[in-house]
Each structure stands twice: as structure tokens, then as C-alpha cells.
Amino acid sequence: MDTAPVMLTKRTCSSAMSLVMLAVAAMLVATPGSSAAAPPAWRYTMVAFSNDSDRDMDVYESGDGTGFEPLRLSSFRPPSGLVRDPSIFRNTDGLYYVTYTTGGGANIGFARSSDRINWTPLGNYPVPFCCAFMPGTGDGTGFESPPGFSGSAGFKDGPSLSPFVTKAWAPEWFVDGDRVNVILSLSTGGGFVPYLMTALEPSLRLWSPPVPLAGIGADHIDTTVVKVGSTYHAFTKNETKKVVEHAVASSVTGPYSFVPPGDWGSLVEGPAVVQLPNGAWRIYLDAYTEGKYLYSDSTDGLRTWSPVQELPALSGTARHVGVMTEPA
């Protein structure tokens, strides 16, 4: 039997297979981006004012929550007043919103954006003069209430002597289910006390009267809240001791009880807390007298914290940041 045709067919098939394999390999090598690193799964957006200007808000972006790069510096300047202590979140309408300290007495500012770069001012919101004898603000000159007493106007943590809010500072977004809230620090002339206002309609232009976060008390500012399971965690600056403290409660309005904080040092303020994609939590802190920005992580549900590290690139530049995460 003549085997030549059979031998030719085998060689032809072998050559064809080799060509196919080479072509596939060439396609893999030539495919654009095939050797590049995969894009980050999450995007971190940071808003801040700077040492150079508290009239302008800078916007930064990061893929890992550590290495932030400018998205746009001086991205937003309100028509009047300051833009200190900005806080950012993305609403269900798909737009980004910031709230901030205006420096104009009992007002906080709002703005929104579709791209985090171009911002439309929504104006200043005057905190209602609803809070005669606000609990906790006192007159700023007395002592702490002794054990067994709830406080009076003669005590530092007693009710206010004034019916008027004179300062509204450091507003922070807190979304709890379908409720959009702002936590802000209010004073009627004495120490600051954290209060909560809830949006009454989707445009975020009408708000409930302020309700105090019970248990935190006077001389606390820069309060931010996150929820883990059914527990609310408040991180707040003790203005007397100049440290950031940690308190927990079963309701967003308290009563809160203080628990051991991380070893974050003194002379820090402006805590911002976000959850990382791996389930850990990160707190950002403004070491304002050192010109540094710090961060610390918790991998056990906010019980213990890693030693603070300096945030690269932003130390000495960014002040009192707000941070949000979302899928990239």
C-alpha cells in the first residue's frame, strides 16, 4: 500500500497546528493592555482645603486609599465665605454632594457635581434658631457637672444660656439606609456639641431641626459616624485634650459611651473614616500642628488600630479632608 498521501497529510496537519499556536501567541502579545496591571476595583475621592487657601476646595483621587493624586486643585470656590472641612458623598440621584464650613456663623454650605471636578454651589443653609437652651453647650466658663447632675447653665456641659446658634462647623455626611444626614458641630457661645440633621426631601435643601448626639457632650468637634452591623461608631475631637476619641451607641443619636480609641497621638483632628474593599477600616487624621496627614487601619471591626502612618504626598498640603469610596 502506498503510504505517501498519508504521510503528507500528517505533516500538513502538524504544520497547520504550529501556525495556529504561533498566531494565538502573537495575538496575546499584541493585544493592547494585555500586560498592564488590572485597574483598581475601587476609587477613593478626597476633598480638602489646603494650607494655602481655605477659600478653595481641592479634589484628589486614589486607587488604593493611600497614594492620592490631584484630580483638580482649586476645583470649587463658593461665591462667598470659606470651604473648610469639606465632606463628600454620592447621592441616589448619581450626583456628588459636598457640605462644608463657611466660617459665616450658623451656616453650612452645599454644592453638587456630576463629575467631581465642576461644582455648582447650592448656597448656604442657616441652621434653624430652634435651639434655645441647647443641651451640652453651656456658657463655656463653668465646670463639668458633678456625678448625679444632668447639668445646668452654670455648668460647662449644661444647657445654653442663649437661644441662638452662633457657630455651625465641620458638617459631615452620614447616610443611614435611605436617610441622608449631616452631623455638625454647634455652639451657642460655649463649647461645640455634635448634632444631627436629616434631609426631609431628595434635593437636600430642607432639613430637620438639629438633634444632639447624646452622651458625647460639650467641647467635642469634627464628629463623624460610621455604622458597623447594628452599632454606630462616633469619632470626635476632644477640644480640651486635643485628641480624637471613639464612642459607640445602638442609635445614631445615642446615648454614646466612650471606648478605647487607637493610639493616634495628640493634636490631631478632622477624622474621616472609610471602609476598605477588604473589609478593614481606615481613619484619616489631620496632625495640624505638625503639618502632616496620618492614617491608621483596623481589621477587627474598629476595636484595635494599627500604628499611624504618614499619608504620602499630601502631608503639609491637605487640611481636614473628606473621603468617599465607590466602585471604579
TORLOPA-686064 format. One record per residue (C-alpha): residue number from 0; residue in three letters; chain; x negated, y, z. Coordinates in Angstrom, 1 decimal, m for minus. Each point is the difference from the previous one (the first is absolute). Example, Ala and Ser with C-alpha at 12.3 -4.5 7.8 and 13.67 -1.06 7.14 Angstrom:
2
{0,'Ala','A',{m12.3,m4.5,7.8}}
{1,'Ser','A',{m1.4,3.4,m0.7}}
***
This chain:
328
{0,'Met','A',{0.0,0.0,0.0}}
{1,'Asp','A',{m1.3,3.5,m0.9}}
{2,'Thr','A',{m0.4,2.0,3.2}}
{3,'Ala','A',{m1.2,3.3,m1.5}}
{4,'Pro','A',{3.4,1.7,0.1}}
{5,'Val','A',{0.4,m0.9,3.6}}
{6,'Met','A',{m3.4,1.3,0.9}}
{7,'Leu','A',{0.7,3.3,m1.8}}
{8,'Thr','A',{3.3,0.5,1.9}}
{9,'Lys','A',{m1.7,m0.5,3.4}}
{10,'Arg','A',{m2.7,2.5,m0.8}}
{11,'Thr','A',{2.5,2.5,m1.3}}
{12,'Cys','A',{2.1,m0.3,3.2}}
{13,'Ser','A',{m3.0,0.5,2.2}}
{14,'Ser','A',{m1.1,3.1,m1.9}}
{15,'Ala','A',{3.5,1.4,0.2}}
{16,'Met','A',{0.2,m0.5,3.8}}
{17,'Ser','A',{m3.4,1.7,0.4}}
{18,'Leu','A',{1.3,3.0,m2.0}}
{19,'Val','A',{3.1,0.2,2.1}}
{20,'Met','A',{m1.9,m0.1,3.2}}
{21,'Leu','A',{m2.4,2.7,m1.2}}
{22,'Ala','A',{2.9,2.2,m1.1}}
{23,'Val','A',{1.7,m0.3,3.4}}
{24,'Ala','A',{m3.2,0.8,1.8}}
{25,'Ala','A',{m0.5,3.0,m2.3}}
{26,'Met','A',{3.5,1.2,0.7}}
{27,'Leu','A',{m0.6,m0.2,3.8}}
{28,'Val','A',{m3.2,2.0,m0.3}}
{29,'Ala','A',{1.5,2.6,m2.3}}
{30,'Thr','A',{3.3,0.5,2.0}}
{31,'Pro','A',{m0.1,3.6,1.4}}
{32,'Gly','A',{m0.2,0.1,3.7}}
{33,'Ser','A',{m0.5,m3.8,0.4}}
{34,'Ser','A',{m3.1,0.5,2.1}}
{35,'Ala','A',{1.3,3.0,1.9}}
{36,'Ala','A',{1.1,m0.1,3.7}}
{37,'Ala','A',{3.7,m0.5,0.5}}
{38,'Pro','A',{1.9,3.2,0.8}}
{39,'Pro','A',{0.8,0.5,3.7}}
{40,'Ala','A',{3.3,m1.4,1.1}}
{41,'Trp','A',{0.8,3.0,2.1}}
{42,'Arg','A',{m0.5,3.8,m0.3}}
{43,'Tyr','A',{m0.6,2.3,2.9}}
{44,'Thr','A',{0.9,3.6,m0.3}}
{45,'Met','A',{m1.4,2.5,2.5}}
{46,'Val','A',{1.1,3.7,0.4}}
{47,'Ala','A',{m2.0,2.4,2.1}}
{48,'Phe','A',{m1.0,3.6,0.5}}
{49,'Ser','A',{m3.7,0.7,0.2}}
{50,'Asn','A',{m2.6,1.9,2.0}}
{51,'Asp','A',{m0.1,2.5,m2.8}}
{52,'Ser','A',{3.7,0.7,m0.2}}
{53,'Asp','A',{3.2,m0.7,1.9}}
{54,'Arg','A',{2.0,1.7,m2.7}}
{55,'Asp','A',{m0.7,m2.7,m2.6}}
{56,'Met','A',{0.9,m3.8,0.1}}
{57,'Asp','A',{m2.5,m2.4,m1.5}}
{58,'Val','A',{1.1,m3.4,m1.3}}
{59,'Tyr','A',{m2.3,m3.0,0.0}}
{60,'Glu','A',{0.3,m3.6,m1.2}}
{61,'Ser','A',{m1.6,m3.3,1.0}}
{62,'Gly','A',{0.3,m3.7,m1.0}}
{63,'Asp','A',{m1.2,m1.3,3.4}}
{64,'Gly','A',{1.0,2.6,2.5}}
{65,'Thr','A',{m3.7,0.9,0.7}}
{66,'Gly','A',{m1.5,1.5,m3.1}}
{67,'Phe','A',{2.2,3.0,m0.9}}
{68,'Glu','A',{m0.6,2.1,m3.1}}
{69,'Pro','A',{1.7,3.3,m0.8}}
{70,'Leu','A',{3.2,m0.4,m2.1}}
{71,'Arg','A',{0.3,3.8,m0.1}}
{72,'Leu','A',{m1.5,2.6,2.4}}
{73,'Ser','A',{2.2,3.0,0.8}}
{74,'Ser','A',{2.9,m2.0,m1.4}}
{75,'Phe','A',{2.6,2.1,1.8}}
{76,'Arg','A',{0.2,3.4,1.6}}
{77,'Pro','A',{3.3,1.0,1.5}}
{78,'Pro','A',{1.4,3.5,m0.9}}
{79,'Ser','A',{m0.8,1.2,3.5}}
{80,'Gly','A',{m1.5,m1.3,3.2}}
{81,'Leu','A',{m2.3,m3.0,0.6}}
{82,'Val','A',{0.1,m3.6,m1.1}}
{83,'Arg','A',{m1.7,m1.6,3.1}}
{84,'Asp','A',{0.6,m3.5,1.2}}
{85,'Pro','A',{1.7,m1.4,m3.2}}
{86,'Ser','A',{1.8,m3.3,0.1}}
{87,'Ile','A',{1.1,m1.9,m3.2}}
{88,'Phe','A',{2.4,m2.7,m0.9}}
{89,'Arg','A',{1.9,m1.3,m3.1}}
{90,'Asn','A',{3.8,0.2,0.3}}
{91,'Thr','A',{2.5,m2.3,m1.6}}
{92,'Asp','A',{0.5,2.5,m2.8}}
{93,'Gly','A',{m3.5,m0.8,m1.2}}
{94,'Leu','A',{m1.4,3.4,1.0}}
{95,'Tyr','A',{m2.8,0.8,2.4}}
{96,'Tyr','A',{0.7,2.4,2.9}}
{97,'Val','A',{m2.3,1.9,2.3}}
{98,'Thr','A',{0.8,1.8,3.2}}
{99,'Tyr','A',{m2.5,2.2,1.7}}
{100,'Thr','A',{m0.7,2.7,2.7}}
{101,'Thr','A',{0.7,3.5,m1.4}}
{102,'Gly','A',{m1.5,1.9,2.9}}
{103,'Gly','A',{3.1,2.1,m0.1}}
{104,'Gly','A',{1.5,m0.6,3.4}}
{105,'Ala','A',{2.9,m2.5,0.2}}
{106,'Asn','A',{m0.1,m1.0,m3.7}}
{107,'Ile','A',{m1.3,m3.1,m1.9}}
{108,'Gly','A',{m0.6,m0.1,m3.7}}
{109,'Phe','A',{1.1,m2.4,m2.7}}
{110,'Ala','A',{m1.1,m0.7,m3.6}}
{111,'Arg','A',{0.5,m2.8,m2.5}}
{112,'Ser','A',{m1.7,m1.5,m3.1}}
{113,'Ser','A',{0.5,m2.6,m2.6}}
{114,'Asp','A',{m3.7,m0.7,m0.5}}
{115,'Arg','A',{m1.8,1.0,3.3}}
{116,'Ile','A',{m1.8,2.7,m2.0}}
{117,'Asn','A',{2.6,2.7,m0.9}}
{118,'Trp','A',{2.1,1.1,3.0}}
{119,'Thr','A',{3.2,2.0,0.2}}
{120,'Pro','A',{0.6,1.9,3.3}}
{121,'Leu','A',{3.3,m0.7,1.7}}
{122,'Gly','A',{m0.4,2.8,2.4}}
{123,'Asn','A',{m0.4,0.3,3.8}}
{124,'Tyr','A',{2.5,m1.6,2.3}}
{125,'Pro','A',{0.7,1.9,3.3}}
{126,'Val','A',{0.4,m2.4,2.9}}
{127,'Pro','A',{3.4,0.7,1.5}}
{128,'Phe','A',{0.2,2.2,3.0}}
{129,'Cys','A',{2.0,m2.7,1.6}}
{130,'Cys','A',{m2.3,m1.0,2.7}}
{131,'Ala','A',{0.6,2.1,3.1}}
{132,'Phe','A',{m1.8,m1.5,3.0}}
{133,'Met','A',{m1.8,m2.5,m2.2}}
{134,'Pro','A',{m1.2,m2.8,2.2}}
{135,'Gly','A',{m3.8,m0.3,0.4}}
{136,'Thr','A',{m1.2,3.4,m1.2}}
{137,'Gly','A',{0.1,1.8,3.3}}
{138,'Asp','A',{m1.7,3.4,0.3}}
{139,'Gly','A',{m3.5,m1.3,m0.4}}
{140,'Thr','A',{m1.2,1.4,3.3}}
{141,'Gly','A',{1.3,m2.4,2.6}}
{142,'Phe','A',{m1.1,m3.5,1.2}}
{143,'Glu','A',{1.1,m3.4,m1.2}}
{144,'Ser','A',{3.2,m1.2,1.8}}
{145,'Pro','A',{m0.7,m2.0,3.1}}
{146,'Pro','A',{1.1,m3.7,0.1}}
{147,'Gly','A',{3.7,m0.4,0.4}}
{148,'Phe','A',{0.8,3.4,m1.6}}
{149,'Ser','A',{1.2,0.5,m3.6}}
{150,'Gly','A',{m1.4,3.5,m0.3}}
{151,'Ser','A',{1.3,3.5,0.1}}
{152,'Ala','A',{m0.9,3.3,m1.6}}
{153,'Gly','A',{m2.6,0.5,2.8}}
{154,'Phe','A',{m1.9,m3.1,m1.2}}
{155,'Lys','A',{m2.1,m0.4,m3.0}}
{156,'Asp','A',{2.0,m2.9,m1.3}}
{157,'Gly','A',{3.4,1.5,1.0}}
{158,'Pro','A',{2.6,1.5,m2.3}}
{159,'Ser','A',{m0.8,3.1,m1.9}}
{160,'Leu','A',{0.7,3.5,1.4}}
{161,'Ser','A',{0.7,1.2,m3.5}}
{162,'Pro','A',{2.9,m1.0,m2.3}}
{163,'Phe','A',{m2.1,0.5,m3.1}}
{164,'Val','A',{m2.5,m2.2,m1.8}}
{165,'Thr','A',{m3.1,2.2,m0.6}}
{166,'Lys','A',{m2.3,m2.5,m1.7}}
{167,'Ala','A',{0.7,m3.0,m2.3}}
{168,'Trp','A',{m3.3,m1.8,m0.9}}
{169,'Ala','A',{m1.4,m3.2,m1.5}}
{170,'Pro','A',{3.1,m1.5,m1.6}}
{171,'Glu','A',{m0.3,m3.7,m0.9}}
{172,'Trp','A',{2.3,m2.1,m2.2}}
{173,'Phe','A',{1.4,m3.2,1.5}}
{174,'Val','A',{2.3,m2.2,m2.0}}
{175,'Asp','A',{2.0,m2.5,2.0}}
{176,'Gly','A',{2.1,m2.2,m2.2}}
{177,'Asp','A',{2.2,2.3,m2.0}}
{178,'Arg','A',{m0.6,3.0,2.3}}
{179,'Val','A',{m2.6,2.7,m0.9}}
{180,'Asn','A',{m1.3,1.8,3.0}}
{181,'Val','A',{m2.5,2.7,0.9}}
{182,'Ile','A',{m1.9,m0.1,3.3}}
{183,'Leu','A',{m1.2,3.4,0.9}}
{184,'Ser','A',{m1.6,1.7,3.0}}
{185,'Leu','A',{2.1,2.8,1.5}}
{186,'Ser','A',{m0.7,2.7,2.6}}
{187,'Thr','A',{2.0,2.7,1.6}}
{188,'Gly','A',{m3.0,1.7,1.4}}
{189,'Gly','A',{m1.5,m2.9,2.1}}
{190,'Gly','A',{m1.6,m3.3,m1.0}}
{191,'Phe','A',{1.0,m1.8,m3.2}}
{192,'Val','A',{2.4,m2.9,0.2}}
{193,'Pro','A',{0.8,m2.5,m2.9}}
{194,'Tyr','A',{3.5,0.1,m1.4}}
{195,'Leu','A',{1.8,m1.8,m2.8}}
{196,'Met','A',{2.3,1.4,m2.7}}
{197,'Thr','A',{2.0,m2.3,m2.4}}
{198,'Ala','A',{0.9,1.0,m3.6}}
{199,'Leu','A',{3.8,0.3,m0.4}}
{200,'Glu','A',{0.1,m0.2,m3.8}}
{201,'Pro','A',{m2.2,m1.4,m2.8}}
{202,'Ser','A',{m1.6,3.3,m1.1}}
{203,'Leu','A',{m1.7,0.3,3.4}}
{204,'Arg','A',{1.2,3.6,0.4}}
{205,'Leu','A',{2.4,m0.5,2.9}}
{206,'Trp','A',{m1.2,m1.4,3.3}}
{207,'Ser','A',{1.4,m1.1,3.4}}
{208,'Pro','A',{m0.8,2.0,3.1}}
{209,'Pro','A',{m3.4,m1.0,1.6}}
{210,'Val','A',{0.1,m2.9,2.5}}
{211,'Pro','A',{m3.0,m0.5,2.4}}
{212,'Leu','A',{m2.1,m3.1,0.0}}
{213,'Ala','A',{0.6,m0.8,3.7}}
{214,'Gly','A',{m2.9,m1.1,2.1}}
{215,'Ile','A',{m2.8,1.7,m1.9}}
{216,'Gly','A',{0.4,3.4,1.7}}
{217,'Ala','A',{m1.5,3.4,m0.2}}
{218,'Asp','A',{m3.4,0.9,m1.4}}
{219,'His','A',{0.1,m2.6,m2.8}}
{220,'Ile','A',{m0.4,0.9,m3.6}}
{221,'Asp','A',{m0.6,m1.6,m3.4}}
{222,'Thr','A',{2.3,m2.9,0.8}}
{223,'Thr','A',{0.5,m2.7,m2.7}}
{224,'Val','A',{2.0,m3.2,0.3}}
{225,'Val','A',{m0.1,m3.4,m1.7}}
{226,'Lys','A',{2.2,m3.0,0.5}}
{227,'Val','A',{m1.2,m3.6,0.4}}
{228,'Gly','A',{2.7,m2.5,0.3}}
{229,'Ser','A',{2.5,1.5,2.5}}
{230,'Thr','A',{m2.6,2.1,1.8}}
{231,'Tyr','A',{m0.7,3.7,m0.7}}
{232,'His','A',{m3.6,1.2,0.4}}
{233,'Ala','A',{m0.7,3.7,0.6}}
{234,'Phe','A',{m3.5,1.4,m0.4}}
{235,'Thr','A',{m0.3,3.4,1.5}}
{236,'Lys','A',{m2.7,2.5,1.0}}
{237,'Asn','A',{m0.1,0.8,3.7}}
{238,'Glu','A',{m0.8,3.8,m0.1}}
{239,'Thr','A',{m1.3,0.0,3.5}}
{240,'Lys','A',{m2.4,m2.9,m0.3}}
{241,'Lys','A',{m0.7,0.6,m3.7}}
{242,'Val','A',{0.4,m3.8,m0.8}}
{243,'Val','A',{2.5,m2.0,m2.1}}
{244,'Glu','A',{2.3,m2.2,2.0}}
{245,'His','A',{2.2,m2.9,m0.9}}
{246,'Ala','A',{3.5,m0.6,1.3}}
{247,'Val','A',{2.7,m2.6,m0.8}}
{248,'Ala','A',{3.8,m0.1,0.2}}
{249,'Ser','A',{2.9,m2.1,m1.2}}
{250,'Ser','A',{1.7,3.1,m1.5}}
{251,'Val','A',{m1.5,2.7,m2.2}}
{252,'Thr','A',{1.1,2.6,2.5}}
{253,'Gly','A',{m1.3,m2.0,3.0}}
{254,'Pro','A',{m0.4,m0.2,2.9}}
{255,'Tyr','A',{m3.7,m0.5,m0.9}}
{256,'Ser','A',{m2.6,m1.7,2.3}}
{257,'Phe','A',{m3.7,0.6,m0.5}}
{258,'Val','A',{m2.3,m3.0,m0.7}}
{259,'Pro','A',{m3.8,m0.2,m0.3}}
{260,'Pro','A',{m1.1,1.9,m3.2}}
{261,'Gly','A',{m3.0,m0.8,m2.1}}
{262,'Asp','A',{m3.4,1.3,0.9}}
{263,'Trp','A',{0.2,2.9,m2.3}}
{264,'Gly','A',{m1.9,2.5,2.1}}
{265,'Ser','A',{1.1,3.5,1.0}}
{266,'Leu','A',{0.5,3.2,m1.9}}
{267,'Val','A',{2.0,m1.8,m2.7}}
{268,'Glu','A',{3.4,0.9,m1.4}}
{269,'Gly','A',{2.3,m0.4,m3.0}}
{270,'Pro','A',{0.5,m3.8,0.1}}
{271,'Ala','A',{1.3,m1.5,m3.3}}
{272,'Val','A',{0.9,m3.7,0.1}}
{273,'Val','A',{0.5,m2.3,m3.0}}
{274,'Gln','A',{0.3,m3.8,m0.5}}
{275,'Leu','A',{m2.6,m1.6,m2.3}}
{276,'Pro','A',{1.0,m2.6,m2.6}}
{277,'Asn','A',{m1.5,m2.8,2.1}}
{278,'Gly','A',{2.4,0.9,2.9}}
{279,'Ala','A',{m2.6,1.8,2.1}}
{280,'Trp','A',{0.6,3.6,1.1}}
{281,'Arg','A',{m2.3,3.0,m0.4}}
{282,'Ile','A',{0.0,3.3,2.0}}
{283,'Tyr','A',{m1.7,3.1,m1.4}}
{284,'Leu','A',{m1.2,2.6,2.4}}
{285,'Asp','A',{m1.2,3.6,m0.3}}
{286,'Ala','A',{m3.1,0.5,2.2}}
{287,'Tyr','A',{0.4,3.7,m0.4}}
{288,'Thr','A',{m2.9,1.3,2.1}}
{289,'Glu','A',{m2.5,m2.3,m1.8}}
{290,'Gly','A',{1.2,0.7,m3.5}}
{291,'Lys','A',{0.6,m3.7,m0.5}}
{292,'Tyr','A',{2.9,m2.2,m1.1}}
{293,'Leu','A',{0.2,m3.4,1.6}}
{294,'Tyr','A',{2.0,m3.2,m0.4}}
{295,'Ser','A',{0.6,m3.2,2.1}}
{296,'Asp','A',{1.8,m3.2,m0.8}}
{297,'Ser','A',{2.2,m2.4,1.9}}
{298,'Thr','A',{0.5,m3.6,m1.1}}
{299,'Asp','A',{2.2,m1.2,2.9}}
{300,'Gly','A',{3.1,2.2,m0.2}}
{301,'Leu','A',{m1.4,3.2,1.4}}
{302,'Arg','A',{m1.2,m1.5,3.3}}
{303,'Thr','A',{m3.8,0.3,m0.5}}
{304,'Trp','A',{m2.0,2.2,m2.4}}
{305,'Ser','A',{m3.4,m0.2,m1.7}}
{306,'Pro','A',{m2.7,2.6,0.8}}
{307,'Val','A',{0.5,3.2,m1.8}}
{308,'Gln','A',{m1.8,0.6,m3.3}}
{309,'Glu','A',{m0.5,3.1,m2.0}}
{310,'Leu','A',{2.1,0.4,m3.1}}
{311,'Pro','A',{m2.5,0.5,m2.9}}
{312,'Ala','A',{0.1,3.1,m2.1}}
{313,'Leu','A',{2.8,1.8,1.9}}
{314,'Ser','A',{m1.8,0.7,3.3}}
{315,'Gly','A',{m0.5,3.7,0.4}}
{316,'Thr','A',{2.5,0.8,m2.7}}
{317,'Ala','A',{3.5,m1.4,0.6}}
{318,'Arg','A',{2.1,1.0,3.1}}
{319,'His','A',{3.0,m1.7,1.5}}
{320,'Val','A',{0.9,m2.3,m2.8}}
{321,'Gly','A',{3.2,m1.8,m1.0}}
{322,'Val','A',{m0.3,m3.4,m1.7}}
{323,'Met','A',{2.5,m2.3,m1.7}}
{324,'Thr','A',{m0.4,m3.3,m1.8}}
{325,'Glu','A',{1.9,m1.5,m3.0}}
{326,'Pro','A',{m0.5,m2.6,m2.7}}
{327,'Ala','A',{m2.5,1.3,m2.6}}
***
